Amino acid sequence: MRWWPGLPTRRAAAALAAALACALAFAAFGTGCGSDERQVKLIYAGSLIVPFERVAAAFERQHPGVDVVTEAHGSIQVLRHVTELGDRMDIVASADEQLIPPLMYERDDPETGAPWADWYCSFATNRVVLAVSPQSPLAGELTSKTWYRRLIEGDVRFGLADPRFDAAGYRALMVLQLAEREYGEPFLLEDMLMGRFTTPITVEHSGGTDVIEVPEILETSAGSSIVLRGASIQLVALLESGDLDCAFEYESVARQHGLQYVELPPSIDLSDPDRRDDYATVRVKLDFRRFASVRPEFTGDLIRYAFTIPANAPDPELAREFAAFLLGSEGRRMLAADHQPLLSPPELDDAAAAPEEVRRACAGR
Amino acid sequence: MGRRPFSLFWALCAAAGVVLLTFVVLPAGSMIAEAGAGLLGEALRQDDVRRSLVLTVSAALITTVIGFVVGVPLAYLLARKEFPGKRAVEGVIDLPIVFPHTAAGVALLTVYGRQGVVGRLLAPLGIEFTETMAGIVLAMLFVSLPFLVDGAREAFALVDERYEHVARTLGSSRFGAFARVTFPQAWRGVLAGAVLMWGRGISEFGAVVILAYNPKVISVLTFERFEGFGLRAAQPPAVLIVLVAFVAFLLARTFLVPRRRRTGKGQR
């Protein structure tokens, strides 16, 4: 009986052994790098991708041996990843501070029985603009005064973030509803969205408040001029490729990607601190019948980004360090360089519950 | 070593097989078991799931028909003819298998998007590939074509060319020889490739989601449900499509694949 197999088998065995050795070497190399490395895990709103990448890289440079791991989604998703999908994160940053109390304060981590978080720090703002594709033939035609008419007409393909998952999505609906009054066009929102979804988005007027109702199943109808994506940031590539003519985006995102945009009046763009009462007359209600996992109602307000450190953060010490870095002069300079408007000074909700480092950083010390 | 060194050998082979089978069956089985029968009914009662199922299955069918029309002739050519660059052609056909599917989606968008080279040409005719069924079919076609072409090529290669020569000497045309002699012997293999292609089509996510988030095929719907509403909401569409695909494959394997090919014995 021959023990030594034939040449092809020998070659295959040798190749297999080589592959195995490579795999082991890579694995050893990988874990070798990671073994003495600490990780800080960030999960944040998609509109923060560009500035946060920069801040993360700078933090890594300043802290050798620390690896910053990042992940971005629509803001509702960001919080749900922590509270429902069980992702353990060190820093959670949402484009809407309103989301943190219902999703984190009022809910308990089943492992500890304590709330997911009990403070947040509002650190940045923004405004909604209508970003325009450089490839669009309509690039010159959209202006601050007439954009909505072109969008109603139906030959303009425009992008909307899904209001069920992303703050930019329900904010775009608020902008449209506020535009009704600004431009004196009753039914502006209905006209713009009518027939473009399989189940319509409707508006209820009650007292001085307009409530926009979003159905549970939100799908664009065939041939619709609206393109819906899970997060506003996913619309950017479609603007760049020319598959969209325009899309509702944050100003910072449009500027980061060098996109032209139509500025919207301050009375509707959710950026003016003096108009918070006007903004609050518009609400978006999600009609979740089957899967109510979010308290599904959002009130129009100034855009305010906020972050927190969840109670189950894997490395809270490093999380606090990152938070202080983000709020410190270097972090703020980098955010500003990426066109992210800042809230000055940052504000704490329940300052007493916030960690000392974060309190000090907010006070600029 | 004694006279029968094979028993240990086969035992090792079987052990490897058991590991692999467990790996495949466990997630699918536990998802279905955990979900229970009630969930299936629930899935079928949900409008969006039903619509998505019909869309997914039919888009994959259209894809397969298109793939059949353009893929089978090429497969036959590759099985019968030697020509310069044949290896390169075979390589190109298999390329989509190694493409990350999101990369395939991006590549397709740059060509078939509204401002893409082809997209721009077809737009005046009312043919658009973003957010349409056409886009879904396009994405599915790109990622699944290799399965049909490779399957059909192997099936044709197994048919002895001498039969075709005989048919030709008896006065049959090339078309006649293909239709009456070659295809009847190879059809099971070709259809098995088509079923694989269909299966690959319904399972596609990455390329489809870039071209067409809406209308939602079942993989996109499952992902959206998982991300947007949680695990519980994602289960109905996931379980449904796994079952549909399983039944389709079972039927295909039972009725299409000949016994001798399944056991690998008695071929010649």
Interface residues (C-beta under 8 A of the other chain):
Chain A: M1 H73 I76 Q77 R80 E84 L85 Q135 R157 D162 R164 F165 I217 E219 T220 A222 S224 V227 L228 R229 G230 L238 S241 G242 D243 R290 F291 S293
Chain B: M1 P5 Q46 D47 D48 L109 T110 G113 R114 Q115 G116 T130 E131 T132 Y213 N214 P215 K216 E224 R225 E227 G228 F229 G230 L231 R232 A233
